[in-house]
Amino acid sequence: MLAFTGKELVVLSASEGQDVRMLVISGTEVRVDGRPATAADIREGGEVRATYEIAEGEPVALLVEVRNPEGSAPPAGDTAQEPEKPLLDQPKIPKSDD
């Protein structure tokens, strides 16, 4: 991805070798690292695949899939965390008088 302004995404077309500008609208489906996301979660520097259509003479993104480089932060909206495991009291085993 070359740039993202919050409403406009600029990517380098692999097939044409030139910049492609497209609008990102509220109806654009966004996925970051395979998870549903929002346009606010798009960060520059990731690998992008986008599907778009021409609407009223403008390219409008239908689907934007971003794969972030290794070690980058997950999307801001991603709150999935491993649940905390409660500490359990160990049962006391009575000593036998054998």
Rosetta blueprint (number, residue, H / E / L):
1 M L
2 L L
3 A E
4 F E
5 T L
6 G L
7 K L
8 E E
9 L E
10 V E
11 V E
12 L E
13 S L
14 A L
15 S L
16 E L
17 G L
18 Q L
19 D E
20 V E
21 R E
22 M E
23 L E
24 V L
25 I L
26 S L
27 G L
28 T L
29 E E
30 V E
31 R E
32 V E
33 D L
34 G L
35 R E
36 P E
37 A E
38 T L
39 A H
40 A H
41 D H
42 I L
43 R L
44 E L
45 G L
46 G L
47 E E
48 V E
49 R E
50 A E
51 T E
52 Y E
53 E E
54 I E
55 A E
56 E L
57 G L
58 E E
59 P E
60 V E
61 A E
62 L E
63 L E
64 V E
65 E E
66 V E
67 R E
68 N L
69 P L
70 E L
71 G L
72 S L
73 A L
74 P L
75 P L
76 A L
77 G L
78 D L
79 T L
80 A L
81 Q L
82 E L
83 P L
84 E L
85 K L
86 P L
87 L L
88 L L
89 D L
90 Q L
91 P L
92 K L
93 I L
94 P L
95 K L
96 S L
97 D L
98 D L
